[in-house]
């Protein structure tokens, strides 16, 4: 796994909050108005619910349907008057209307909302926990999903700022979990939204519903890692690496075993790709990267099956071996001489000769950047001197 490193991260975070705040605040303020009408507070009328301008009529009705006794209780504008009719409302929402008013009032404060959306990695779980209450139910989870509408955010047709804007700003072009698959964001002419990475919720939405649009809980990844491998597995900072904090670095490095003697040195049948553990167990970093024996949902290497999926890249290893040719005592020296004659920097030579990026901060630009760096730096160390 690679670390997400973005030079202008502060500006991207600010743009993300500015982009989603109205999406959330309009829903929060509408619900706050509706609950105050439900509570029969002075000055709050059905007419004010009907005239609320921050949302479409369709969206307002959809939100009110959630707090109705059933789907038909409040299904169109003519039913808005039923907000004052206890029998038309969900028993849970009616009985806890004061609690929901308090929750919505907190979220309607822009400073509180910003602290939620831009919560730092280490604070994400505690931030979510601060909002969780003993009286929450499955109905509450649906309610929170409605006011922090991730589904709206990823629907490219419904919001002026959406997942494409965030992905395009980050420019993470390779899945950070596997570093194998391109995740480019492509926006065509006339804002034709073509393709983007999957945004994985590092902390599962079911247990962390308030983090649905929190910046550091949205991890650009490929569909294979997000859906096929991680799926509904629950991640924690103690058991898994968070890509905004760190990558594998030198704690886990790729290598190979030669298992065949095909005359063509690049033949993938000659090699098994291996992953060396350079941090000892017991150690939290070892647990985060490699997992715990007998605990399937532990360690990024286990969850994303890094050892298994990288076997499919033995052909790349073969090509790197041919280019490095560690079996020739003269080849490395010739490469260094070539580099000197060209007047190229190590980075320039590496980029064009090995077709990848040398610096770890650039590993998110091209697939297999870490594999390439680990193999080349071990078997052709001369060019890194």
C-alpha positions in Angstrom: 0.0 0.0 0.0 1.2 3.5 -0.8 0.8 6.7 1.1 -1.4 9.5 -0.3 0.8 12.6 -0.6 -0.6 15.7 -2.1 1.2 19.0 -2.1 -1.9 21.3 -1.9 -3.8 19.1 0.6 -5.0 22.1 2.6 -6.6 23.8 -0.3 -8.2 20.5 -1.4 -9.7 20.0 2.0 -11.1 23.5 2.1 -12.6 23.1 -1.3 -14.1 19.7 -0.2 -15.8 21.3 2.8 -17.0 24.3 0.8 -18.4 21.9 -1.7 -20.3 19.6 0.6 -21.4 22.0 3.4 -24.5 23.4 1.6 -25.4 19.8 0.5 -25.5 18.9 4.2 -26.7 22.2 5.7 -29.7 22.5 3.5 -30.9 19.0 4.7 -30.0 19.7 8.3 -31.9 23.1 8.3 -34.9 21.6 6.5 -35.2 18.8 9.0 -34.6 21.2 11.9 -37.6 23.2 10.7 -39.7 20.1 10.2 -39.0 18.8 13.7 -39.8 22.2 15.3 -43.1 22.1 13.4 -43.6 18.6 14.7 -42.8 19.9 18.2 -45.4 22.7 17.7 -42.8 25.4 18.6 -44.1 28.9 18.2 -43.4 30.6 14.9 -42.8 27.3 12.9 -45.6 26.5 10.5 -46.4 24.1 7.7 -46.2 27.0 5.3 -42.5 27.5 6.3 -41.8 23.9 5.4 -43.6 24.2 2.1 -41.7 27.4 1.3 -38.2 26.2 2.3 -36.0 27.1 -0.7 -32.8 25.1 -0.1 -34.1 21.9 -1.6 -36.4 20.7 -4.4 -39.9 19.6 -3.6 -39.0 16.1 -4.5 -36.0 16.1 -2.0 -38.1 17.6 0.8 -40.8 15.0 0.4 -38.2 12.2 0.3 -36.7 13.5 3.6 -40.1 13.8 5.3 -41.1 10.3 4.2 -38.3 9.0 6.4 -39.9 10.4 9.5 -43.4 9.3 8.6 -45.1 6.3 10.1 -44.8 4.5 6.8 -43.9 5.3 3.2 -47.4 6.6 2.5 -47.8 8.8 5.5 -45.9 11.8 4.0 -45.6 11.1 0.3 -46.4 14.4 -1.3 -46.8 18.1 -0.5 -50.4 17.8 0.5 -49.3 15.5 3.4 -46.9 18.1 4.9 -49.7 19.1 7.3 -49.3 15.7 8.9 -46.2 16.9 10.6 -48.6 18.1 13.3 -50.4 14.8 13.4 -48.8 12.4 15.8 -50.4 9.3 14.3 -48.9 10.0 10.9 -45.3 10.1 12.3 -42.8 7.4 13.2 -43.1 6.7 16.9 -39.3 6.8 17.3 -38.9 10.2 15.7 -41.9 11.7 17.5 -40.8 10.5 20.9 -37.2 11.7 20.3 -38.1 15.0 18.6 -36.2 17.0 21.2 -33.1 14.8 20.8 -33.2 15.3 17.0 -33.6 19.0 17.4 -30.5 19.1 19.6 -28.6 17.0 17.1 -29.6 19.0 14.1 -28.9 22.3 16.0 -25.3 21.1 16.6 -24.8 20.1 13.0 -26.3 23.4 11.7 -23.4 25.2 13.2 -20.9 25.6 10.4 -17.9 25.3 12.7 -19.2 22.0 14.1 -19.8 20.7 10.6 -16.4 21.7 9.4 -14.8 19.9 12.4 -16.8 16.8 11.4 -16.0 16.9 7.6 -12.3 17.8 8.1 -11.6 15.7 11.2 -8.0 14.4 11.2 -7.3 10.7 10.7 -6.6 10.0 14.4 -9.8 11.8 15.5 -12.2 10.3 13.0 -13.6 7.6 15.3 -13.9 9.8 18.4 -15.6 12.5 16.3 -18.2 10.0 15.1 -18.6 8.6 18.6 -19.2 12.1 20.0 -22.4 12.2 17.9 -23.6 8.7 18.6 -26.4 8.4 21.2 -27.9 5.5 23.1 -31.3 6.2 21.6 -30.1 5.7 18.0 -31.9 3.0 16.0 -31.9 1.7 12.5 -34.2 4.5 11.7 -31.6 6.9 12.9 -29.0 5.4 10.6 -31.3 6.0 7.6 -31.9 9.6 8.9 -28.2 10.3 9.2 -27.5 9.0 5.7 -30.2 11.4 4.4 -28.5 14.4 6.0 -25.0 13.4 5.1 -25.9 12.2 1.6 -22.9 10.3 0.3 -25.2 8.8 -2.4 -25.9 12.3 -3.7 -22.2 13.1 -3.6 -21.3 10.2 -5.8 -24.2 10.8 -8.2 -22.5 12.8 -10.9 -25.8 14.3 -12.1 -27.3 15.8 -9.0 -24.7 18.1 -7.3 -22.5 20.9 -8.5 -19.6 19.6 -6.4 -19.3 15.8 -6.3 -16.9 12.9 -6.1 -15.4 13.7 -9.5 -14.2 17.1 -8.2 -12.6 15.6 -5.1 -10.9 12.9 -7.2 -9.8 15.3 -9.8 -8.2 17.6 -7.2 -6.4 14.7 -5.5 -5.1 13.2 -8.8 -4.4 9.8 -7.2 -4.1 7.8 -10.5 -3.4 4.4 -9.0 -5.3 2.5 -6.3 -3.6 3.3 -3.0 -4.4 -0.1 -1.5 -2.8 -2.3 -4.2 -0.8 0.1 -6.3 -1.7 -2.1 -9.3 -4.7 -0.6 -11.1 -5.2 2.8 -12.6 -7.8 5.0 -10.9 -7.6 8.1 -13.1 -10.3 10.7 -13.0 -11.4 11.7 -16.5 -13.6 14.7 -17.1 -14.3 15.4 -20.7 -15.3 18.6 -22.5 -18.5 20.3 -21.2 -17.9 18.6 -17.9 -18.6 15.2 -19.3 -17.9 13.0 -16.2 -16.4 9.8 -17.6 -14.6 7.8 -14.9 -13.1 8.2 -11.4 -11.7 6.0 -8.6 -14.0 4.3 -6.1 -14.1 6.2 -2.8 -13.8 3.7 -0.1 -15.0 4.5 3.4 -12.0 3.5 5.5 -14.3 3.4 8.6 -17.4 1.5 7.6 -20.5 3.7 7.2 -22.7 1.4 9.1 -20.8 1.9 12.3 -19.6 5.5 11.5 -22.6 7.1 9.8 -21.5 10.6 10.5 -18.2 10.1 8.5 -20.0 9.5 5.2 -18.5 12.7 3.7 -15.5 13.2 6.0 -12.4 14.0 3.9 -10.0 11.5 5.5 -12.6 8.7 5.4 -12.8 8.8 1.6 -10.0 6.7 0.1 -9.5 6.6 -3.7 -9.2 3.0 -4.6 -10.0 0.5 -7.4 -13.3 -1.5 -7.5 -11.4 -4.8 -7.0 -9.9 -3.7 -3.6 -13.0 -1.8 -2.5 -15.7 -4.3 -3.4 -14.1 -7.7 -4.0 -11.6 -7.7 -1.1 -12.4 -5.1 1.6 -16.1 -5.2 1.2 -17.8 -4.9 4.6 -14.7 -5.7 6.6 -14.2 -3.3 9.5 -11.0 -1.3 9.6 -9.3 0.2 12.6 -6.1 2.2 13.0 -4.6 -0.4 15.2 -5.1 -3.2 12.8 -4.7 -1.5 9.4 -2.6 1.1 7.6 -4.4 4.3 6.8 -3.1 5.7 3.4 -3.3 9.3 4.5 -0.9 8.5 7.3 1.6 6.1 5.7 2.3 3.4 3.2 4.3 0.2 3.5 7.5 2.1 3.0 10.5 -0.1 3.8 8.6 -2.2 6.3 7.4 -4.4 3.5 9.4 -4.8 0.3 8.9 -6.8 -2.8 11.4 -9.4 -3.9 11.4 -12.6 -6.0 12.5 -16.2 -5.9 13.8 -17.8 -9.1 11.8 -21.0 -9.6 12.5 -21.7 -13.2 15.5 -21.8 -15.6 13.8 -20.7 -18.9 16.6 -19.3 -21.1 14.5 -16.2 -21.6 15.2 -14.3 -18.4 12.0 -12.3 -18.7 9.8 -15.4 -18.7 7.4 -15.0 -15.8 7.6 -18.8 -15.1 11.1 -18.2 -13.8 9.9 -16.1 -10.8 7.7 -16.1 -7.8 7.0 -12.6 -6.4 7.6 -12.3 -2.6 6.9 -9.7 0.0 9.6 -9.4 2.7 8.6 -8.6 6.3 11.2 -6.0 7.5 9.4 -5.3 10.8 9.3 -7.9 13.5 6.3 -9.3 15.3 4.9 -8.5 17.9 4.7 -4.9 16.8 1.7 -2.7 15.9 3.2 -1.8 12.5 3.6 -5.5 11.7 0.0 -6.1 12.7 -1.2 -3.1 10.6 0.7 -4.3 7.5 0.8 -8.1 7.7 -2.1 -8.9 10.1 -2.4 -11.4 13.0 -2.4 -15.1 12.5 -5.9 -16.5 12.6 -7.6 -13.1 12.3 -8.7 -12.7 8.7 -9.7 -9.1 9.0 -6.3 -7.8 10.0 -3.4 -6.2 8.2 -3.6 -4.7 4.7 -1.5 -7.4 3.2 -4.1 -10.1 4.3 -7.2 -8.1 3.5 -6.1 -7.0 0.0 -4.3 -10.3 -0.7 -1.1 -8.5 -1.8 1.0 -11.6 -1.9 -1.5 -13.5 -4.0 -2.4 -10.7 -6.5 1.2 -9.7 -7.1 2.0 -13.2 -8.4 0.3 -12.1 -11.6 3.0 -9.5 -12.1 5.9 -12.0 -12.4 6.3 -10.8 -16.0 7.1 -7.3 -14.8 9.7 -8.7 -12.4 11.2 -10.6 -15.3 11.5 -7.5 -17.4 13.1 -5.6 -14.4 15.6 -8.4 -14.0 16.6 -8.2 -17.6 17.0 -4.5 -17.4 19.0 -4.7 -14.2 20.7 -8.0 -15.2 22.3 -8.6 -11.8 23.9 -11.7 -13.2 26.3 -9.6 -15.3 29.2 -8.0 -13.4 29.6 -5.4 -16.1 26.0 -4.4 -16.8 25.5 -2.2 -13.7 28.7 -0.3 -14.5 27.6 0.2 -18.1 24.3 1.6 -17.0 26.0 4.1 -14.7 28.4 5.1 -17.5 25.3 5.6 -19.8 23.7 7.8 -17.2 26.8 9.9 -16.9 27.2 10.3 -20.7 23.6 11.4 -21.0 24.0 13.9 -18.3 20.7 12.7 -16.8 19.8 12.7 -13.2 19.1 9.5 -11.4 15.4 10.3 -11.4 15.3 11.1 -15.1 17.2 8.0 -16.1 15.1 5.8 -13.8 11.8 7.2 -15.1 12.6 6.5 -18.8 14.6 3.3 -18.4 12.3 1.6 -15.9 9.1 3.4 -17.0 8.1 4.4 -13.5 8.6 6.8 -10.7 11.5 6.8 -8.2 10.2 8.8 -5.3 7.6 7.3 -3.0 5.5 10.5 -3.1 5.0 9.8 -6.8 3.9 6.1 -6.4 0.3 7.2 -6.9 1.0 8.2 -10.5 1.7 4.8 -12.1 0.9 1.2 -11.3 3.5 -1.1 -9.8 5.7 1.8 -8.8 6.6 0.3 -5.4 7.3 -3.2 -6.9 9.6 -1.5 -9.5 11.5 0.5 -6.9 12.0 -2.4 -4.5 13.3 -4.7 -7.2 15.6 -2.2 -8.9 17.0 -0.7 -5.7 18.0 -4.1 -4.4 19.5 -5.6 -7.5 20.9 -2.4 -9.1 22.0 -0.3 -6.1 24.8 1.3 -8.1 22.5 3.8 -9.8 21.2 5.1 -6.4 24.6 6.1 -5.1 
